[in-house]
């Protein structure tokens, strides 16, 4: 979080997951996060206040950031949004996701919603579930013609 780059902790698997599921042609370094939009991948933080752990900030801080986050997603108008962590899903929708991967009933703006366990190294034990959710997103994007 100190670097100013998304998912820069060496234990974070985000860039590995993007590459291993074919969402990027190579493994990007965190310092290259600003190059991802050229591949159609945008990164959006709920807050513009980074910390080493999500639980470092009170829940009220996250709740206060929801309207702005929703507005940014609506303006960007992506086909799909992958929520990197079950906690962000719970904040946005007020419940547990019905499943990992695509939630056919959830939308952010006009975007189809996917949810994966956090790519953080602190979220151990979810390797298979993370990989499956990212693979589902990659397959959906390859087969999707929806705007």
Buried (B, 14 or more C-beta within 10 A) or exposed (E): BEEEBBBBBEEBBBBBBBBBBEBBEEEBEBEEBEEBEEEEBEEEEBBEEBEEEBEEBEEEEBEEBBEEBBEBBEEBEBBBBBBBBBBBBBBBBEEEBEEBBBBEEBEBBEBBBBBBBBBBEEBEEBEEBBBBBBBBBBBBBEEEEEE
